[in-house]
Amino acid sequence: MTRPVYERPILIRHQSGMMNKFSRVQAMRPLTHIDGVSVDELVATYGSPLFAFSEKTLVSKFRELRDAFTQRYPRVRIAWSYKTNYLDGICRVFHREGAYAEVVSEFELDKALHLGVPAEQVHFNGPYKPESALEKALPGGTTIHIDHFDELALAEEVAARHGIRPEVAIRLNLSAEAVPAWSRFGFNLESGQALDAVKRLVGGDRLELKGLHCHIGTFILDEGPYREAAAKISRFANELRERFDITLSFVDLGGGFASPNTLKGQYLPGDQVAPSFSRYAEGIVEGLSELDYSPQEMPTLVLETGRALVDEAGYLIASVHANKRLADGRRAVVLDAGVNSLFTSFWYNHEIVPAQEFRGVPEPTVIYGPLCMNIDVVRDTMLFPQLKVGERVVFRNVGAYNVTQWMQFITYRPSVVLIGPDGRHGLLRRPEQLQSIISHEEMPEWL
Ligand SMILES: Cc1ncc(COP(=O)(O)O)c(C=O)c1O
């Protein structure tokens, strides 16, 4: 008798549009207003497409994060992750709330300093800090998080040249429960490399080790890995105290908290699975309880939360340009905003809703952008009602990594607008025009 071939089971999410087994009705509701301002008014003022940010949500997410941690740990610092969204206006909202800046390049450092962030309130991460960046950061009092031995040597050289003894951190990478180690960044903890880095730093006697940093990954849907990382860092800090008499002034757990987005391939919708800030805080603070520090000495806990602070505040408003029927029978819509603006559509199934009342039965629909490129699919298939040409849609939770990772490709990038708490609105970034692009081009004199 031949044995049947084993086939690995897979879960397929049914798109019924009805109540699912968790009793959640997935019925789509239009989003006609954002913080009391009508989508129509925004489009009439700034054109379509456009990104709109809610200042109210930025502030409330920031305070929610701060409160979740300060209720459980005495000293907490939030360093705003610039790469997540470095529009000046967005950064200013967070700095006004007390955020430091977390930067990963000389450009981002320049941007933070230009915005008026004091140099000593900047944490500088990243594997590429050329000499020019260290020359700016170290004498100014910016804390660099050293990524590798060559950077350590370069930082010592810069310190010696300036006759200073800068306070620095080292970045660690480690393995934590089901999260693959991002071993390309920092010094590995388990292999002893991180200890070697500290020995080297102490031996060099040019830099003052004040912090340990670890960013275990991004979109982590569980607090467990943070508990483990915090505990490992704490035990390492205890070892540094015993062996080298080093007392840390901060430990930095990086970013990585999930936003309510839904990753492609994720079974349940993101808003049902993303842990609360309190859950992450419980995990981290429990891990930090392994620190053998007295209550007065407890290091500041630094968080570099990015997407979980800003995603929910961001909306992309777009218009229906055309309706089509594909050869396989599916309905398709062509919007005026595509993957060039919405980079995150490569890994999220974004929530898209009509911006006006609609009628009719939602039908599986492919949502395309305006680019003459096959990759320009902002949702491969979702249940969506039929909209008329010119009607609007709103993408939710798009505040993170879009207005930094977007591409100037084929067409212009749109306006970005902030909606204030009192219903005022204003530009955060002007829409691009021909001049914005050609002003950077040159014509070689022989052409
Ligand atoms: C060092 C560092 N800190 C913070 C962040 C922000 O991460 P997230 O947006 O997942 O919170 C990142 C992003 O990858 C990072 O590399």
The ligand as an SDF file (V2000), in Angstrom:
LIG
                    3D

 16 16  0  0  0  0  0  0  0  0999 V2000
   17.9180   51.4070   15.5800 C   0  0  0  0  0  0  0  0  0  0  0  0
   16.4630   51.5590   15.3290 C   0  0  0  0  0  0  0  0  0  0  0  0
   15.6910   52.1430   16.2710 N   0  0  0  0  0  0  0  0  0  0  0  0
   14.3610   52.3310   16.0760 C   0  0  0  0  0  0  0  0  0  0  0  0
   13.7360   51.9120   14.9250 C   0  0  0  0  0  0  0  0  0  0  0  0
   12.2520   52.1090   14.7800 C   0  0  0  0  0  0  0  0  0  0  0  0
   11.6110   50.8970   14.6470 O   0  0  0  0  0  0  0  0  0  0  0  0
   10.0350   50.7490   14.6100 P   0  0  0  0  0  0  0  0  0  0  0  0
    9.5000   51.6840   13.5820 O   0  0  0  0  0  0  0  0  0  0  0  0
    9.8150   49.3180   14.2590 O   0  0  0  0  0  0  0  0  0  0  0  0
    9.5210   51.0790   15.9850 O   0  0  0  0  0  0  0  0  0  0  0  0
   14.5000   51.2770   13.9330 C   0  0  0  0  0  0  0  0  0  0  0  0
   13.8580   50.7780   12.6940 C   0  0  0  0  0  0  0  0  0  0  0  0
   14.1810   49.7840   12.1220 O   0  0  0  0  0  0  0  0  0  0  0  0
   15.8870   51.1000   14.1430 C   0  0  0  0  0  0  0  0  0  0  0  0
   16.6570   50.5170   13.1980 O   0  0  0  0  0  0  0  0  0  0  0  0
  1  2  1  0
  2  3  1  0
  2 15  2  0
  3  4  2  0
  4  5  1  0
  5  6  1  0
  5 12  2  0
  6  7  1  0
  7  8  1  0
  8  9  2  0
  8 10  1  0
  8 11  1  0
 12 13  1  0
 12 15  1  0
 13 14  2  0
 15 16  1  0
M  END
$$$$
